[in-house]
């Protein structure tokens, strides 16, 4: 199988993003660019050159609607709520026709084949007191980190994997036997149930807690009630109207400055590669 270059990954992900955007606009589903994708839209008018994917967020109610009604002639939305083999507490719109993702931290079982993706994260209500929010976040982050370990322990070998990836998978199987005995799909479902039980009461703040990457994303809910369109590559996509406030919360006041060259790394290449299926 032939690997996709980063530029090819960008092009494929952009086509998925356009499909999501059309569907959400047609069906009055709120979404917005988020995290590195939002930063890329503002700072680069497109992808951050070393970024590997597209991230969007939806308020939980819109996310649940998206689960129920999203359909596409080419792509599929996979999440634990609609796919028993899913290992994550958030969802992805994926290509299953032209590309395949192979790596050491699988996000679904081996009977599925998925390739290029767009991450779709729900935004949940979180406490208005910041210290209480941080306590909640740290607890959920602990669960999220363990979920990654369980996923790694269930990585599977497939034809075409390079030697280094095979060795990492064998290492995870051998040295994490307790994680290997856990069911990552059930773990994901339990995690989602926990989030929904802890974050069901309406508050004045929202956060993305399904994937514990950064506690800085503690937002006043009003930031995700009004939207604007921003240029991203060759299209326009939704962003919070006060995107500057969102980016300052996430990345600080100097977010328009480029990081040092040593930090400009493509994260996905540490654990996975994407391949064409028919080339």
N, C-alpha and C positions, 0 to 999 in steps of 0.2 A: 504493500500500500504506500501511496505517496503522501508525505506530510503537507499540510497547508502552511504557507508562510503566514506571518502575523498580518500582513496586508490582506491576504485572502480570507483570513478569519474575520477581519474587520468588515470586508465586503459582504460576506455571508450573514454576519450578525446584523448588519444594517438592513438587509432585506427582511429579516424577521421583525426588526423594530418597526419598519414601515407597515407591515401587516398588523402588528399590535396597535399601532397608532390609528390606522383606519378603523379597526374594529372598535376601539374604545370611543372614538369620536362618534361613530354611527350609533353606539349603544349607550351613550352618556355615562361611561365609566371613567371615573377620575383616576388619572395616573400622572406621574411626573418623572422626569429624569432625576437620578439621585447619585450621590457619592462621586466616584471618578467620572461617571458619564456626565453629570451636571458640571463638574469642574472642567471637563474637556470641552463642553459646549461653550462655556463662558471664556475660558482661557485660550482654546485652540480652534473654536468653531467646529469641533468634531472630536474624534478620538484623541485622548492623550496618546502620543505616539507609541509609548511602550505598554499601554493598557491592553488587556486581552478580551474584554467582554463589555456588555452593556447592562447597566443596572437601572431598574425602575422601581418605584414604590407606589402602592395603592393603599388608601385607608382600608381597614379590615372589611368593612361592608362592601366596598367595591371589589376587593380581592375575592370575596366569597361569590359575588355575582359573576366575576370573571371565570372562576372555577366552573360555575354552572352553565354558562352560555357561550364561552369562547369556542369558536370553530374556525377552521381554515382548510382550504384545499391542499395546502402544502405542509403546514406546521401543526404541532400538537402541544398543548399545555399539560405538563406533568407535574403533579404535586401529590403529597401523601394522601390527601383527601379523595383523590380520584384514581390513584394508582397504588395498589397494595405493595408493589415492589419499590416504591420511592423511599429513599433513606434521609431526605432532608425535610426541614420544617417550613421551607418556602418552596416556591415553584419555579419552573423554567418553561419557556416556550422554546421548542427544539426542532431542529431539522432531523428527520430520520431517513431521508432519501439519499443525500449526496455526501454526507460526512459522518464520521464516527469519532467519538472521544474515548481514548484509552488512557488509563492512569492508575495511580496507586491509592486514590481515595474515591472509589466509585460512589455515585450518588443514587444509584438504583441497582436492582438485581441484574444478573447476567442474561436473563431471557429477553431483556430489552436492549435495543441498540439506539443510541442517541448521539448526535453530533453537535454542531454549533448551536449556541443557545443565547437567550436573553434571560437574565435573572429577574424574577418578579417577587418583590418582598412586600409582605403586608406591614402596614403601620398600625400599631396597637396603642390603646390608651395606657399611660403609665402615670405614676404618682406625680402630683404637682410639687411636692417637696423634693428638692434635688437630692438630698442625702438619702431619702427613702428610695428614690429612683435608682441611685447608684447601688444600694443594697440589693434591690430586685435584679438589676442588671448583672451584678457579679454572680448572684446565684444562678441565673439563667445561663450566663457565660460558662460556668463550670459544667453545666449539663451539655452545652454546645461543644465544648472542647472534648468531653468524653465521647460524644457522638462521633466526632472526627476519628478518634482512636478506634471506635467500633467499626466505622466504615473502612478504615485502613486494614483492619484485621479480616475484612471480608472482600478485599480486592481479589480479583480472579485473573488467571492467565488466559490470554487469547492469542491466536496466531497473529504474527506480525509485530508483537511487542519487542522492543529492544532489550538487550541483555541487562542494562542498568535497571530498567523498570521491573523486569522479572526478579532480580535480586532483592529489590526493595519489598516486593510483594512477599517473597519467601521469608524475608526477615520479619515482616509484620505477622505472618502466620506463626512463625516459630517462637517469637519472643513476647507475644501478647495473647497467650492462650485463654485468659479470662475474657478478654474482649471478643475473642473468636466464638465464645459460647453464647454471646448475646445476639439477639436478632436486631439488626440495624433498622429494619422497617418498623418493628414494634417500638423501638426506642424513639424513632421519629414521631410516631403517633402519640406516644406518651408525652413527648415534649410539646407537641401542638396542644394536646389536652391541657397540659399545665399552663401554657401561655394563655389559652382562652379562658381558663378559670381565674387566673391572676389579673388579667387585663380586660375584663369584660365590662367593668363599670366606667361610665364616661367621666373623663377628667378634662383638664385644660391642656394636657400635653400628650404628644405622640412620640413613639420611638420604634425603631426597627430592632426587635429583640429575637427574631427567629434564627439569626446567624450572628453570634457574638463577636463582632469584629472591632467595634469602637463605641465606647459609652458617650462620645461627644454628640451623638445624634439625638438629643433631647430637645424636642421642638414644641413651641406653642402650637396648638392645633390650628390656629388661624393661618399659619404659614402654608397649610395644605388645603385651604378653602378657596383660594383665588390663584389662577394660573395665567401664564403668558406663553407665547411660542418663542423659542430660541433656535437659531440656526445650528444644525449639527450635520456635518458633511454636506450632502446635496439636498437636505430637506429641513423642515422645521418641525420641532417636537415640543411637547409640553414641559414646562418648568414652573416651579412656584413663582408667583408674581414677585415676591421679595426674595429672589434667589440669592442676592448678595448677603442677606442676613443668614440664610441657610448655610452658605459656603463659609461665612466667618465662624459660625458655630462649629462646623466640621473641621475646618483647616486653618483657622486663625485669620488675622487681618491681612497677612501677606500671601494669601492664596494664589495671587496672580504671578508670583515668582516661581520659577522653575526650581525643582529640588536639585541637589548636587548630582553630578553624573553617576556616582556610585549607587545612588538610590533609584535610578531610572531602570528598573528591572521588570520584566514580564513575569507576573506571578505564576501563571498556569504552567509555565515550562519547568517549574520545580517538581511538579507532580504528574503532569499529563502531556499528551500530544493529541492533535486532531489530524485525522487522515481523510483523504478522499476515498469513497467506497468503490468507485468505478474507474479509477485512473491508474 
